[in-house]
Structures are given as structure tokens and as C-alpha cells.
Amino acid sequence: TFFLSYWVRERQRWTLEEGVRRLTSDTADLFGITDRGRLQVGAFADVNVIDIEQLRLPPPVYVYDFPNGAGRYVQGAHGYDCTIVNGQVFMEHGEHTGAYAGALLKNANAR
């Protein structure tokens, strides 16, 4: 969110298309994840519908949602109209829809 709002929108260092490519297919390629990061036949498709003008990061908040009352910082984001995971709307205007269409990625080389 920071990259897109600051470097793409405000500083215009990259076009929106270049910025999204750097966050998606370039990153997937770097880690050798061949079926992610692109909209193409046969690949898993996760899509964010972004309102680039509204994209921003609110301040983080500290929440106590771990076991035994442990806490952590959580930071949301504004400007994402919806997130579609494998054809199902997963998030809509910051709210989870109840859909769980994703799959866990496993490293075949991990021991």
C-alpha cells in the first residue's frame, strides 16, 4: 500500500501497471513461484480492485488477539474496493466476506 500510494501515485516513479508488476509477477519470479503473480490461463488468480486516489495507510493499532492476551500491531489499509481470490470475493471495502478460496503455499524444498 505504501509503495503504490507513495512511489506510484505521489512520486510517479513508476506507472500503476509497473508498480503492480513489481509487487506481483516480479516477486513471484524472484521466489520461483511459477503459477502466481499473473492473470493467465491455468494460474491461480488473486485480484485487488484498487481505488488509487483513495489508497492510504491509517496509523497502526495495538490489539490483544494472540493466546494468553499477547498483543501485536495491526495496520489496515484504505482504497481497496475488493479482493478476489480464485474467483471468489474474499474482502469487500475492508470487510471479510466469509469466503476462503485460497490455498496454502508449501515450499517443496523445506525440511
C-alpha positions, -999 to 999 in steps of 0.1 A, spaced: 0 0 0 28 24 9 47 15 -24 16 21 -45 4 53 -27 38 69 -23 61 57 -51 35 52 -78 8 78 -71 26 106 -54 62 104 -67 52 89 -100 84 68 -100 66 40 -118 32 37 -137 5 19 -119 10 -11 -142 47 -12 -135 41 -9 -97 16 -38 -97 40 -59 -118 68 -53 -93 46 -64 -64 32 -94 -82 49 -113 -110 84 -99 -102 81 -110 -66 67 -145 -76 95 -149 -101 121 -140 -75 109 -167 -52 104 -193 -80 66 -194 -76 57 -200 -112 19 -202 -110 14 -169 -92 16 -132 -99 0 -132 -133 -35 -133 -148 -31 -161 -172 -49 -194 -181 -40 -221 -156 -26 -198 -130 -41 -191 -96 -57 -156 -98 -59 -132 -69 -71 -97 -79 -72 -64 -59 -96 -38 -72 -78 -6 -62 -91 30 -59 -56 45 -64 -67 80 -53 -81 67 -20 -52 44 -13 -37 52 22 -24 36 54 -41 46 87 -20 46 118 -13 11 133 -32 0 164 -22 -24 191 -45 -53 196 -45 -82 221 -57 -111 200 -30 -137 205 -32 -165 230 -27 -156 267 -35 -120 260 -4 -113 239 -6 -83 216 6 -71 183 4 -41 160 -21 -43 132 -23 -18 103 -52 -18 79 -54 0 45 -79 21 27 -85 22 -10 -90 -15 -18 -126 -19 -31 -124 -57 -31 -100 -87 -32 -109 -116 -53 -92 -150 -45 -96 -178 -71 -128 -163 -84 -145 -156 -50 -148 -122 -34 -127 -125 -2 -127 -89 10 -151 -61 2 -144 -25 13 -122 -38 42 -146 -64 54 -141 -102 51 -169 -118 31 -166 -153 47 -151 -168 15 -119 -189 19 -109 -198 -17 -71 -196 -12 -46 -224 -8 -16 -227 14 17 -225 -4 43 -250 7 80 -250 -1 89 -283 -16 125 -278 -6 117 -271 31 128 -298 56 
